[in-house]
Amino acid sequence: MSPNPQSFLTHLQQKGYNPRSNKHSNALAEAIVADLLAGCPAMRRDAALGKLVYSVNFTLSAGTSDWNVDLVLGVPAAGTSKPGGAAAIARIAPSRVRVAIEIKSIMTEHRKAVKNRKRDLEAHHSHVHAYDQKAIAAGVLVVNQAGRFKSTLRAETTAHQDPVALVEHCMREMRAVATRTSARGEGMDAKAVLVVDMDNIDLNSTRYVARSPAPQVGSPLHYDAFLQTICDLYAQRFG
């Protein structure tokens, strides 16, 4: 399917990371859509026919609750045209969501932040499946393995004494997020971890971490497995 998304890395290298902005999650969302269409025939076919569209920062309503989802793909309203020009898929709010992907990041304060991110991901899949048991609930966690990080919210630069151990801790927490194996019950349908080395000072040095503890090829948390799982489930449930 795809290695870690290069366009997202380019965004971080050019724009940096601001925890109060959703630009980084939007950039990753766009990269995920492109990679799904490139590697998934069923989704590419439906998108080309105008039967699959996507939206970012979408409010998904289930019962009396609303949840802002970073990326959704689904069925457009009746009468929607095929994507125009060179576009592979139309960016339009779907009338029915088939795939809902939550994107979270941990750049510093890992042990504190991962508790909140895990809670958010558990709430995400519960909300998505309350909306539709067949819908694919997925999550991506971006984790920083740099030895230091300069946040836009602080004057000082934070030093990470053992960044590898911090990433390992976050990986364990992501594995612990509930996973389901069928279109019934509770749990995430697909999840991934992207590990970056980013100090937010020298942006050009920002890179993906390929070595362990980053997910290795064959791990269910590897980005390639994440894309393939979504593709397989989409074909099974909606093909």
LODOTI-512731 format. One line per field, with one value per atom (N, C-alpha, C, O): x, y, z; atom name; residue in three letters. Coordinates in steps of 0.1 Angstrom, whole numbers, padded with zeros to 4 digits. Example, Ala and Ser with C-alpha at 12.3 -4.5 7.8 and 13.67 -1.06 7.14 Angstrom:
BEGIN
east [0132 0123 0132 0142 0128 0137 0129 0134]
north [-0057 -0045 -0033 -0033 -0022 -0011 0000 0011]
up [0078 0078 0078 0085 0071 0071 0079 0080]
atom [N CA C O N CA C O]
type [ALA ALA ALA ALA SER SER SER SER]
END
This chain:
BEGIN
east [0008 0000 0009 0011 0014 0021 0030 0027 0042 0051 0044 0034 0051 0046 0044 0052 0033 0029 0039 0041 0045 0056 0050 0056 0038 0032 0030 0031 0027 0025 0039 0039 0049 0062 0067 0072 0064 0067 0060 0066 0047 0040 0047 0048 0051 0058 0071 0074 0078 0091 0089 0098 0078 0076 0068 0071 0059 0050 0052 0047 0059 0061 0048 0039 0049 0037 0032 0039 0019 0012 0001 -0009 0002 -0009 -0023 -0033 -0023 -0037 -0042 -0053 -0035 -0040 -0043 -0038 -0053 -0056 -0050 -0054 -0041 -0035 -0027 -0027 -0020 -0012 -0021 -0018 -0032 -0042 -0049 -0051 -0052 -0058 -0048 -0052 -0035 -0025 -0024 -0023 -0024 -0024 -0036 -0036 -0048 -0060 -0060 -0064 -0055 -0054 -0045 -0048 -0034 -0024 -0031 -0029 -0038 -0045 -0055 -0056 -0063 -0072 -0065 -0069 -0054 -0047 -0041 -0041 -0036 -0030 -0041 -0038 -0052 -0063 -0068 -0070 -0069 -0074 -0063 -0067 -0051 -0040 -0039 -0035 -0042 -0040 -0052 -0051 -0064 -0076 -0086 -0092 -0086 -0094 -0109 -0115 -0115 -0129 -0132 -0142 -0124 -0126 -0123 -0130 -0112 -0109 -0121 -0124 -0126 -0138 -0149 -0155 -0153 -0165 -0163 -0172 -0150 -0147 -0148 -0154 -0143 -0144 -0158 -0161 -0167 -0181 -0189 -0201 -0183 -0190 -0198 -0207 -0195 -0203 -0195 -0201 -0183 -0176 -0170 -0163 -0172 -0166 -0160 -0161 -0153 -0146 -0148 -0151 -0146 -0146 -0137 -0135 -0132 -0124 -0131 -0139 -0128 -0134 -0149 -0156 -0154 -0168 -0176 -0171 -0187 -0195 -0204 -0213 -0201 -0208 -0218 -0214 -0231 -0241 -0246 -0249 -0247 -0252 -0261 -0257 -0274 -0283 -0284 -0286 -0281 -0281 -0267 -0265 -0257 -0243 -0237 -0240 -0228 -0220 -0205 -0201 -0198 -0184 -0177 -0181 -0167 -0160 -0149 -0140 -0150 -0141 -0131 -0136 -0119 -0109 -0110 -0108 -0114 -0116 -0127 -0127 -0136 -0146 -0147 -0144 -0151 -0154 -0167 -0170 -0176 -0189 -0196 -0191 -0209 -0218 -0223 -0228 -0222 -0227 -0242 -0249 -0248 -0262 -0266 -0258 -0278 -0283 -0281 -0283 -0277 -0275 -0261 -0259 -0252 -0239 -0231 -0232 -0224 -0217 -0204 -0199 -0198 -0185 -0175 -0177 -0163 -0153 -0148 -0147 -0146 -0142 -0127 -0120 -0124 -0110 -0101 -0105 -0090 -0080 -0083 -0076 -0093 -0096 -0100 -0108 -0094 -0098 -0110 -0117 -0113 -0124 -0129 -0121 -0142 -0148 -0147 -0150 -0143 -0144 -0157 -0159 -0166 -0180 -0185 -0181 -0192 -0198 -0206 -0216 -0204 -0212 -0225 -0227 -0235 -0248 -0248 -0256 -0239 -0238 -0223 -0217 -0218 -0204 -0201 -0208 -0191 -0186 -0173 -0171 -0164 -0151 -0149 -0151 -0146 -0143 -0130 -0128 -0121 -0107 -0104 -0105 -0099 -0095 -0080 -0073 -0074 -0060 -0055 -0060 -0046 -0041 -0026 -0019 -0020 -0006 -0001 -0007 0011 0018 0033 0041 0035 0048 0057 0069 0051 0058 0049 0037 0054 0046 0039 0027 0046 0041 0032 0021 0037 0029 0016 0006 0016 0003 -0006 -0018 0000 -0008 -0014 -0026 -0007 -0012 -0024 -0033 -0026 -0038 -0050 -0061 -0049 -0060 -0062 -0074 -0052 -0053 -0060 -0069 -0056 -0063 -0077 -0086 -0081 -0095 -0102 -0114 -0096 -0103 -0106 -0116 -0096 -0097 -0108 -0115 -0109 -0119 -0133 -0142 -0134 -0147 -0151 -0162 -0140 -0143 -0149 -0160 -0143 -0149 -0163 -0171 -0165 -0178 -0189 -0200 -0185 -0195 -0197 -0209 -0187 -0188 -0198 -0206 -0196 -0204 -0218 -0227 -0220 -0233 -0241 -0253 -0233 -0239 -0242 -0253 -0233 -0235 -0225 -0213 -0230 -0222 -0213 -0201 -0217 -0209 -0198 -0189 -0200 -0190 -0176 -0175 -0166 -0152 -0146 -0144 -0144 -0138 -0123 -0118 -0115 -0101 -0094 -0100 -0081 -0074 -0059 -0053 -0053 -0039 -0033 -0038 -0022 -0015 -0001 0007 0002 0016 0023 0019 0035 0043 0057 0063 0062 0075 0085 0084 0097 0108 0120 0131 0118 0130 0134 0126 0147 0152 0149 0151 0143 0139 0127 0125 0119 0108 0105 0104 0103 0100 0085 0082 0077 0063 0060 0067 0051 0047 0039 0037 0036 0029 0038 0033 0051 0061 0073 0077 0078 0091 0103 0112 0103 0115 0113 0102 0124 0124 0124 0132 0115 0114 0124 0125 0131 0141 0134 0128 0135 0130 0142 0150 0142 0154 0156 0167 0145 0146 0134 0124 0136 0125 0121 0109 0130 0127 0117 0108 0120 0111 0097 0087 0097 0084 0076 0064 0083 0076 0071 0060 0079 0075 0062 0053 0062 0050 0038 0027 0039 0028 0023 0011 0033 0029 0021 0011 0025 0018 0003 -0006 0002 -0011 -0020 -0032 -0014 -0021 -0026 -0037 -0017 -0021 -0032 -0041 -0033 -0044 -0057 -0067 -0058 -0070 -0078 -0073 -0091 -0099 -0100 -0101 -0099 -0100 -0111 -0112 -0119 -0129 -0125 -0118 -0130 -0127 -0139 -0138 -0150 -0162 -0170 -0166 -0180 -0189 -0199 -0210 -0195 -0204 -0195 -0183 -0202 -0195 -0187 -0187 -0178 -0170 -0156 -0151 -0149 -0135 -0132 -0140 -0119 -0114 -0113 -0109 -0116 -0115 -0101 -0096 -0094 -0080 -0073 -0079 -0060 -0053 -0038 -0033 -0031 -0018 -0010 -0016 0003 0012 0023 0029 0024 0035 0045 0041 0057 0067 0076 0082 0077 0085 0096 0095 0106 0117 0116 0121 0111 0108 0110 0104 0120 0122 0115 0114 0109 0101 0110 0105 0123 0133 0139 0138 0146 0152 0142 0143 0133 0122 0127 0122 0138 0143 0148 0149 0151 0156 0145 0148 0133 0121 0121 0123 0119 0120 0111 0107 0107 0101 0111 0123 0107 0116 0112 0100 0121 0118 0121 0114 0131 0135 0125 0118 0125 0118 0122 0134 0113 0100 0089 0077 0092 0082 0077 0084 0064 0059 0066 0070 0069 0076 0067 0055 0071 0063 0058 0066 0045 0039 0031 0023 0034 0027 0013 0012 0003 -0010 -0011 -0020 -0001 0000 0008 0009 0014 0021 0012 0001 0016 0007 0002 -0009 0011 0007 -0005 -0014 -0003 -0014 -0027 -0038 -0025 -0037 -0045 -0057 -0038 -0045 -0051 -0062 -0044 -0049 -0061 -0070 -0061 -0072 -0085 -0096 -0083 -0095 -0100 -0112 -0091 -0095 -0102 -0113 -0097 -0104 -0117 -0127 -0118 -0131 -0141 -0153 -0137 -0145 -0151 -0163 -0143 -0147 -0157 -0167 -0154 -0163 -0177 -0187 -0177 -0189 -0197 -0209 -0190 -0197 -0195 -0200 -0187 -0183 -0195 -0193]
north [-0012 0000 0013 0018 0017 0030 0030 0025 0036 0039 0050 0055 0055 0066 0078 0080 0086 0096 0107 0115 0109 0119 0133 0142 0135 0149 0154 0166 0145 0149 0154 0164 0146 0149 0163 0171 0165 0178 0189 0200 0187 0197 0201 0213 0191 0194 0201 0210 0198 0204 0218 0227 0221 0235 0244 0256 0238 0246 0245 0253 0234 0232 0226 0223 0226 0220 0230 0235 0233 0242 0234 0231 0232 0224 0230 0223 0243 0249 0250 0256 0244 0244 0230 0220 0229 0216 0214 0205 0223 0222 0209 0203 0204 0192 0180 0171 0180 0168 0169 0158 0181 0182 0177 0170 0180 0176 0160 0154 0154 0140 0134 0123 0140 0135 0134 0124 0145 0145 0135 0128 0132 0122 0108 0100 0106 0093 0090 0079 0100 0099 0095 0086 0102 0099 0085 0078 0081 0067 0056 0046 0059 0049 0047 0036 0058 0057 0051 0044 0054 0048 0033 0026 0028 0014 0006 -0007 0011 0004 0005 0015 -0006 -0005 -0002 0005 -0008 -0006 0009 0014 0015 0029 0038 0048 0035 0043 0042 0052 0030 0029 0037 0044 0036 0043 0058 0066 0063 0077 0082 0093 0075 0079 0080 0088 0071 0071 0081 0083 0088 0098 0092 0098 0079 0072 0073 0068 0079 0080 0094 0098 0101 0115 0115 0106 0127 0128 0142 0151 0143 0156 0156 0145 0167 0169 0177 0185 0175 0182 0181 0191 0169 0166 0163 0155 0169 0167 0154 0155 0144 0131 0130 0130 0129 0129 0115 0108 0110 0097 0099 0103 0097 0099 0114 0122 0117 0131 0137 0148 0129 0133 0137 0131 0147 0151 0149 0151 0145 0143 0148 0145 0157 0162 0152 0149 0147 0136 0143 0151 0140 0146 0143 0151 0130 0126 0116 0106 0119 0109 0107 0116 0094 0091 0084 0076 0088 0082 0085 0090 0082 0083 0097 0103 0103 0117 0117 0107 0129 0131 0128 0129 0124 0121 0133 0144 0130 0140 0146 0155 0141 0147 0142 0130 0152 0149 0141 0141 0135 0128 0139 0151 0135 0145 0151 0144 0164 0171 0172 0171 0175 0177 0165 0153 0168 0157 0151 0142 0156 0151 0136 0132 0129 0115 0113 0102 0122 0121 0135 0145 0137 0150 0152 0143 0165 0168 0175 0187 0167 0171 0164 0152 0170 0163 0152 0153 0140 0128 0128 0134 0122 0120 0108 0107 0099 0087 0083 0081 0082 0080 0065 0057 0061 0047 0045 0035 0055 0054 0067 0078 0066 0077 0076 0066 0085 0084 0096 0107 0092 0102 0103 0093 0115 0117 0125 0135 0118 0124 0125 0117 0135 0136 0138 0143 0133 0135 0139 0131 0152 0158 0160 0160 0161 0163 0159 0157 0159 0154 0141 0140 0131 0119 0112 0108 0110 0101 0107 0100 0121 0127 0127 0125 0131 0132 0119 0119 0108 0095 0091 0084 0094 0090 0097 0091 0110 0117 0112 0111 0109 0105 0091 0088 0082 0069 0070 0064 0079 0081 0086 0082 0096 0101 0091 0091 0082 0072 0061 0057 0058 0049 0055 0048 0068 0075 0076 0075 0078 0079 0066 0067 0054 0042 0039 0034 0043 0041 0049 0045 0062 0071 0067 0067 0063 0059 0046 0046 0037 0025 0027 0019 0037 0040 0046 0045 0053 0059 0048 0048 0038 0027 0016 0018 0004 -0007 -0011 -0016 -0009 -0012 -0002 -0005 0010 0020 0016 0010 0020 0017 0028 0039 0025 0034 0032 0021 0042 0041 0052 0063 0050 0061 0060 0050 0072 0073 0082 0092 0077 0084 0088 0079 0101 0106 0108 0115 0102 0102 0108 0103 0117 0123 0116 0114 0113 0106 0116 0111 0129 0138 0139 0138 0143 0145 0158 0160 0167 0180 0184 0180 0194 0199 0213 0216 0222 0236 0238 0239 0239 0242 0257 0265 0260 0274 0279 0291 0270 0275 0278 0282 0275 0277 0285 0284 0292 0300 0290 0293 0280 0271 0259 0255 0253 0240 0229 0229 0219 0207 0197 0193 0191 0180 0167 0166 0157 0144 0135 0132 0131 0124 0110 0106 0103 0090 0089 0082 0095 0096 0082 0080 0073 0059 0053 0046 0054 0048 0054 0048 0067 0074 0069 0067 0067 0061 0047 0044 0039 0026 0026 0018 0035 0036 0040 0034 0049 0053 0042 0040 0034 0022 0012 0007 0010 0000 0005 -0002 0018 0024 0023 0021 0025 0024 0010 0007 0000 -0014 -0017 -0026 -0011 -0013 -0008 -0011 0001 0006 -0005 -0013 -0007 -0018 -0020 -0010 -0032 -0036 -0046 -0055 -0045 -0055 -0062 -0057 -0074 -0082 -0085 -0093 -0079 -0080 -0067 -0058 -0067 -0055 -0055 -0050 -0059 -0059 -0055 -0057 -0050 -0047 -0035 -0026 -0034 -0022 -0024 -0036 -0014 -0014 -0007 -0005 -0004 0002 -0009 -0020 -0005 -0014 -0014 -0024 -0002 -0001 0010 0020 0008 0019 0018 0008 0030 0031 0041 0050 0039 0048 0053 0045 0066 0072 0078 0087 0074 0080 0090 0086 0102 0112 0117 0115 0123 0129 0144 0148 0152 0166 0175 0173 0184 0193 0206 0214 0209 0221 0233 0245 0231 0242 0242 0251 0231 0229 0220 0208 0227 0220 0210 0200 0214 0206 0192 0183 0191 0179 0169 0157 0173 0165 0153 0154 0141 0129 0118 0119 0108 0096 0087 0087 0081 0071 0057 0053 0050 0037 0025 0015 0027 0016 0014 0024 0002 0000 0010 0012 0015 0010 0015 0011 0022 0025 0012 0002 0011 -0001 -0006 0002 -0019 -0025 -0032 -0035 -0034 -0041 -0054 -0062 -0057 -0069 -0066 -0074 -0054 -0050 -0044 -0037 -0047 -0042 -0026 -0020 -0021 -0006 0001 0013 -0007 -0001 0006 0001 0017 0025 0017 0018 0009 0000 -0009 -0011 -0016 -0025 -0017 -0022 -0005 0004 0006 0004 0010 0013 0000 0000 -0011 -0024 -0029 -0034 -0027 -0031 -0023 -0029 -0010 -0002 -0006 -0007 -0008 -0013 -0026 -0027 -0035 -0049 -0048 -0054 -0040 -0039 -0031 -0034 -0021 -0014 -0023 -0023 -0031 -0040 -0051 -0054 -0055 -0065 -0060 -0066 -0048 -0042 -0034 -0033 -0028 -0019 -0022 -0015 -0032 -0035 -0042 -0045]
up [0000 0000 0000 -0011 0012 0012 0024 0035 0022 0034 0042 0038 0053 0060 0051 0042 0053 0043 0042 0052 0030 0028 0029 0034 0024 0024 0038 0040 0047 0061 0067 0074 0064 0069 0063 0070 0050 0044 0050 0052 0054 0061 0074 0077 0082 0095 0093 0100 0082 0079 0075 0077 0069 0063 0073 0074 0080 0089 0104 0111 0108 0122 0128 0121 0142 0149 0159 0168 0158 0167 0174 0167 0187 0193 0193 0196 0190 0190 0176 0174 0167 0153 0148 0153 0139 0134 0120 0113 0116 0103 0101 0090 0112 0111 0109 0101 0116 0115 0101 0095 0096 0083 0072 0063 0074 0064 0064 0054 0076 0077 0071 0065 0074 0068 0053 0047 0047 0032 0027 0017 0034 0030 0031 0022 0042 0043 0032 0027 0029 0018 0005 -0002 0002 -0011 -0010 -0021 0001 0002 0001 -0005 0007 0006 -0008 -0013 -0015 -0029 -0038 -0047 -0035 -0043 -0042 -0051 -0030 -0027 -0025 -0024 -0026 -0024 -0036 -0038 -0044 -0056 -0053 -0061 -0043 -0040 -0037 -0042 -0029 -0025 -0037 -0040 -0045 -0057 -0067 -0073 -0069 -0078 -0074 -0082 -0061 -0056 -0057 -0060 -0054 -0054 -0069 -0071 -0078 -0092 -0098 -0106 -0092 -0096 -0089 -0092 -0080 -0072 -0061 -0055 -0057 -0047 -0033 -0023 -0033 -0021 -0020 -0030 -0010 -0008 0006 0014 0009 0022 0027 0020 0040 0047 0059 0065 0063 0075 0085 0082 0098 0109 0108 0108 0107 0104 0117 0125 0119 0131 0129 0121 0136 0135 0146 0158 0143 0154 0155 0146 0168 0171 0184 0194 0182 0193 0196 0188 0209 0213 0214 0219 0210 0211 0197 0187 0198 0186 0189 0200 0178 0179 0167 0156 0169 0158 0154 0161 0142 0137 0127 0118 0128 0119 0105 0096 0102 0088 0086 0094 0077 0074 0059 0051 0055 0041 0041 0050 0031 0031 0018 0008 0019 0007 0006 0016 -0006 -0007 -0008 -0010 -0008 -0009 -0024 -0033 -0026 -0039 -0049 -0045 -0061 -0071 -0071 -0079 -0062 -0062 -0074 -0078 -0081 -0093 -0090 -0079 -0100 -0099 -0097 -0100 -0091 -0089 -0102 -0112 -0102 -0114 -0116 -0107 -0129 -0132 -0129 -0132 -0123 -0120 -0106 -0102 -0099 -0085 -0085 -0094 -0076 -0075 -0067 -0068 -0058 -0049 -0046 -0045 -0044 -0041 -0026 -0018 -0022 -0008 -0005 -0006 0000 0003 0015 0017 0023 0035 0031 0023 0036 0032 0039 0050 0033 0039 0048 0058 0046 0054 0055 0045 0068 0070 0070 0076 0063 0062 0070 0076 0069 0076 0084 0079 0097 0105 0112 0119 0110 0115 0124 0120 0136 0146 0145 0145 0145 0145 0157 0160 0164 0177 0176 0169 0184 0184 0198 0207 0201 0213 0210 0206 0212 0209 0221 0220 0233 0245 0257 0255 0269 0281 0278 0280 0273 0267 0277 0274 0290 0299 0303 0306 0304 0307 0295 0296 0283 0271 0267 0262 0268 0262 0270 0264 0282 0290 0283 0281 0280 0274 0259 0255 0252 0238 0238 0230 0247 0248 0251 0245 0261 0264 0252 0249 0245 0233 0222 0216 0220 0210 0214 0205 0227 0231 0229 0225 0232 0231 0216 0212 0208 0193 0188 0181 0190 0184 0190 0183 0203 0209 0202 0199 0199 0192 0178 0173 0171 0157 0156 0147 0165 0164 0170 0167 0178 0182 0170 0169 0161 0149 0139 0134 0137 0128 0131 0130 0134 0138 0126 0128 0114 0102 0099 0092 0104 0101 0106 0116 0099 0102 0111 0106 0124 0133 0133 0137 0130 0130 0137 0139 0141 0148 0144 0143 0143 0141 0152 0156 0158 0169 0164 0160 0163 0160 0173 0181 0174 0186 0183 0174 0191 0189 0197 0209 0190 0197 0198 0199 0196 0197 0211 0221 0213 0227 0233 0245 0225 0230 0221 0210 0226 0219 0223 0235 0213 0216 0213 0201 0223 0221 0219 0225 0210 0209 0221 0221 0230 0242 0254 0264 0252 0263 0259 0247 0268 0265 0264 0256 0273 0274 0265 0261 0262 0254 0264 0274 0261 0270 0266 0254 0276 0273 0276 0287 0267 0270 0273 0265 0286 0291 0284 0282 0282 0276 0266 0268 0254 0244 0239 0236 0238 0233 0243 0239 0256 0266 0266 0268 0263 0262 0250 0251 0239 0227 0230 0227 0237 0240 0249 0247 0258 0267 0259 0261 0250 0241 0232 0230 0228 0219 0227 0222 0240 0248 0250 0250 0253 0255 0242 0243 0231 0218 0216 0211 0219 0217 0227 0223 0238 0248 0244 0250 0234 0229 0224 0216 0228 0224 0209 0202 0205 0190 0188 0196 0178 0175 0162 0154 0161 0149 0140 0131 0143 0134 0134 0141 0126 0126 0137 0135 0148 0160 0172 0172 0182 0195 0196 0187 0206 0209 0204 0204 0201 0197 0184 0176 0183 0171 0160 0162 0147 0136 0130 0125 0131 0126 0133 0137 0136 0143 0139 0135 0140 0136 0144 0150 0145 0152 0142 0135 0140 0133 0142 0150 0142 0151 0143 0133 0149 0142 0152 0164 0146 0154 0150 0140 0159 0156 0169 0179 0168 0179 0178 0187 0166 0164 0164 0165 0162 0162 0148 0140 0145 0132 0124 0124 0117 0111 0100 0098 0093 0082 0087 0079 0100 0105 0109 0112 0108 0111 0102 0090 0108 0100 0107 0118 0099 0105 0111 0107 0122 0128 0123 0125 0117 0111 0121 0120 0129 0138 0150 0154 0156 0168 0179 0180 0187 0190 0180 0182 0169 0159 0153 0152 0149 0144 0132 0123 0132 0121 0111 0114 0099 0089 0095 0100 0094 0100 0113 0117 0119 0131 0127 0117 0134 0131 0133 0129 0140 0142 0131 0131 0122 0110 0101 0099 0095 0086 0075 0071 0069 0058 0062 0054 0073 0078 0081 0078 0086 0089 0076 0076 0065 0053 0047 0042 0048 0042 0050 0044 0063 0071 0067 0066 0066 0062 0048 0046 0039 0026 0026 0020 0033 0034 0040 0035 0051 0058 0049 0049 0042 0033 0022 0019 0016 0006 0011 0005 0023 0030 0033 0031 0039 0044 0034 0035 0024 0015 0001 -0008 -0002 -0016 -0023 -0035]
atom [N CA C O N CA C O N CA C O N CA C O N CA C O N CA C O N CA C O N CA C O N CA C O N CA C O N CA C O N CA C O N CA C O N CA C O N CA C O N CA C O N CA C O N CA C O N CA C O N CA C O N CA C O N CA C O N CA C O N CA C O N CA C O N CA C O N CA C O N CA C O N CA C O N CA C O N CA C O N CA C O N CA C O N CA C O N CA C O N CA C O N CA C O N CA C O N CA C O N CA C O N CA C O N CA C O N CA C O N CA C O N CA C O N CA C O N CA C O N CA C O N CA C O N CA C O N CA C O N CA C O N CA C O N CA C O N CA C O N CA C O N CA C O N CA C O N CA C O N CA C O N CA C O N CA C O N CA C O N CA C O N CA C O N CA C O N CA C O N CA C O N CA C O N CA C O N CA C O N CA C O N CA C O N CA C O N CA C O N CA C O N CA C O N CA C O N CA C O N CA C O N CA C O N CA C O N CA C O N CA C O N CA C O N CA C O N CA C O N CA C O N CA C O N CA C O N CA C O N CA C O N CA C O N CA C O N CA C O N CA C O N CA C O N CA C O N CA C O N CA C O N CA C O N CA C O N CA C O N CA C O N CA C O N CA C O N CA C O N CA C O N CA C O N CA C O N CA C O N CA C O N CA C O N CA C O N CA C O N CA C O N CA C O N CA C O N CA C O N CA C O N CA C O N CA C O N CA C O N CA C O N CA C O N CA C O N CA C O N CA C O N CA C O N CA C O N CA C O N CA C O N CA C O N CA C O N CA C O N CA C O N CA C O N CA C O N CA C O N CA C O N CA C O N CA C O N CA C O N CA C O N CA C O N CA C O N CA C O N CA C O N CA C O N CA C O N CA C O N CA C O N CA C O N CA C O N CA C O N CA C O N CA C O N CA C O N CA C O N CA C O N CA C O N CA C O N CA C O N CA C O N CA C O N CA C O N CA C O N CA C O N CA C O N CA C O N CA C O N CA C O N CA C O N CA C O N CA C O N CA C O N CA C O N CA C O N CA C O N CA C O N CA C O N CA C O N CA C O N CA C O N CA C O N CA C O N CA C O N CA C O N CA C O N CA C O N CA C O N CA C O N CA C O N CA C O N CA C O N CA C O N CA C O N CA C O N CA C O N CA C O N CA C O N CA C O N CA C O N CA C O N CA C O N CA C O N CA C O N CA C O N CA C O N CA C O N CA C O N CA C O N CA C O N CA C O N CA C O N CA C O N CA C O N CA C O N CA C O N CA C O N CA C O N CA C O N CA C O N CA C O N CA C O N CA C O N CA C O N CA C O N CA C O N CA C O N CA C O N CA C O N CA C O N CA C O N CA C O N CA C O N CA C O N CA C O N CA C O]
type [MET MET MET MET SER SER SER SER PRO PRO PRO PRO ASN ASN ASN ASN PRO PRO PRO PRO GLN GLN GLN GLN SER SER SER SER PHE PHE PHE PHE LEU LEU LEU LEU THR THR THR THR HIS HIS HIS HIS LEU LEU LEU LEU GLN GLN GLN GLN GLN GLN GLN GLN LYS LYS LYS LYS GLY GLY GLY GLY TYR TYR TYR TYR ASN ASN ASN ASN PRO PRO PRO PRO ARG ARG ARG ARG SER SER SER SER ASN ASN ASN ASN LYS LYS LYS LYS HIS HIS HIS HIS SER SER SER SER ASN ASN ASN ASN ALA ALA ALA ALA LEU LEU LEU LEU ALA ALA ALA ALA GLU GLU GLU GLU ALA ALA ALA ALA ILE ILE ILE ILE VAL VAL VAL VAL ALA ALA ALA ALA ASP ASP ASP ASP LEU LEU LEU LEU LEU LEU LEU LEU ALA ALA ALA ALA GLY GLY GLY GLY CYS CYS CYS CYS PRO PRO PRO PRO ALA ALA ALA ALA MET MET MET MET ARG ARG ARG ARG ARG ARG ARG ARG ASP ASP ASP ASP ALA ALA ALA ALA ALA ALA ALA ALA LEU LEU LEU LEU GLY GLY GLY GLY LYS LYS LYS LYS LEU LEU LEU LEU VAL VAL VAL VAL TYR TYR TYR TYR SER SER SER SER VAL VAL VAL VAL ASN ASN ASN ASN PHE PHE PHE PHE THR THR THR THR LEU LEU LEU LEU SER SER SER SER ALA ALA ALA ALA GLY GLY GLY GLY THR THR THR THR SER SER SER SER ASP ASP ASP ASP TRP TRP TRP TRP ASN ASN ASN ASN VAL VAL VAL VAL ASP ASP ASP ASP LEU LEU LEU LEU VAL VAL VAL VAL LEU LEU LEU LEU GLY GLY GLY GLY VAL VAL VAL VAL PRO PRO PRO PRO ALA ALA ALA ALA ALA ALA ALA ALA GLY GLY GLY GLY THR THR THR THR SER SER SER SER LYS LYS LYS LYS PRO PRO PRO PRO GLY GLY GLY GLY GLY GLY GLY GLY ALA ALA ALA ALA ALA ALA ALA ALA ALA ALA ALA ALA ILE ILE ILE ILE ALA ALA ALA ALA ARG ARG ARG ARG ILE ILE ILE ILE ALA ALA ALA ALA PRO PRO PRO PRO SER SER SER SER ARG ARG ARG ARG VAL VAL VAL VAL ARG ARG ARG ARG VAL VAL VAL VAL ALA ALA ALA ALA ILE ILE ILE ILE GLU GLU GLU GLU ILE ILE ILE ILE LYS LYS LYS LYS SER SER SER SER ILE ILE ILE ILE MET MET MET MET THR THR THR THR GLU GLU GLU GLU HIS HIS HIS HIS ARG ARG ARG ARG LYS LYS LYS LYS ALA ALA ALA ALA VAL VAL VAL VAL LYS LYS LYS LYS ASN ASN ASN ASN ARG ARG ARG ARG LYS LYS LYS LYS ARG ARG ARG ARG ASP ASP ASP ASP LEU LEU LEU LEU GLU GLU GLU GLU ALA ALA ALA ALA HIS HIS HIS HIS HIS HIS HIS HIS SER SER SER SER HIS HIS HIS HIS VAL VAL VAL VAL HIS HIS HIS HIS ALA ALA ALA ALA TYR TYR TYR TYR ASP ASP ASP ASP GLN GLN GLN GLN LYS LYS LYS LYS ALA ALA ALA ALA ILE ILE ILE ILE ALA ALA ALA ALA ALA ALA ALA ALA GLY GLY GLY GLY VAL VAL VAL VAL LEU LEU LEU LEU VAL VAL VAL VAL VAL VAL VAL VAL ASN ASN ASN ASN GLN GLN GLN GLN ALA ALA ALA ALA GLY GLY GLY GLY ARG ARG ARG ARG PHE PHE PHE PHE LYS LYS LYS LYS SER SER SER SER THR THR THR THR LEU LEU LEU LEU ARG ARG ARG ARG ALA ALA ALA ALA GLU GLU GLU GLU THR THR THR THR THR THR THR THR ALA ALA ALA ALA HIS HIS HIS HIS GLN GLN GLN GLN ASP ASP ASP ASP PRO PRO PRO PRO VAL VAL VAL VAL ALA ALA ALA ALA LEU LEU LEU LEU VAL VAL VAL VAL GLU GLU GLU GLU HIS HIS HIS HIS CYS CYS CYS CYS MET MET MET MET ARG ARG ARG ARG GLU GLU GLU GLU MET MET MET MET ARG ARG ARG ARG ALA ALA ALA ALA VAL VAL VAL VAL ALA ALA ALA ALA THR THR THR THR ARG ARG ARG ARG THR THR THR THR SER SER SER SER ALA ALA ALA ALA ARG ARG ARG ARG GLY GLY GLY GLY GLU GLU GLU GLU GLY GLY GLY GLY MET MET MET MET ASP ASP ASP ASP ALA ALA ALA ALA LYS LYS LYS LYS ALA ALA ALA ALA VAL VAL VAL VAL LEU LEU LEU LEU VAL VAL VAL VAL VAL VAL VAL VAL ASP ASP ASP ASP MET MET MET MET ASP ASP ASP ASP ASN ASN ASN ASN ILE ILE ILE ILE ASP ASP ASP ASP LEU LEU LEU LEU ASN ASN ASN ASN SER SER SER SER THR THR THR THR ARG ARG ARG ARG TYR TYR TYR TYR VAL VAL VAL VAL ALA ALA ALA ALA ARG ARG ARG ARG SER SER SER SER PRO PRO PRO PRO ALA ALA ALA ALA PRO PRO PRO PRO GLN GLN GLN GLN VAL VAL VAL VAL GLY GLY GLY GLY SER SER SER SER PRO PRO PRO PRO LEU LEU LEU LEU HIS HIS HIS HIS TYR TYR TYR TYR ASP ASP ASP ASP ALA ALA ALA ALA PHE PHE PHE PHE LEU LEU LEU LEU GLN GLN GLN GLN THR THR THR THR ILE ILE ILE ILE CYS CYS CYS CYS ASP ASP ASP ASP LEU LEU LEU LEU TYR TYR TYR TYR ALA ALA ALA ALA GLN GLN GLN GLN ARG ARG ARG ARG PHE PHE PHE PHE GLY GLY GLY GLY]
END
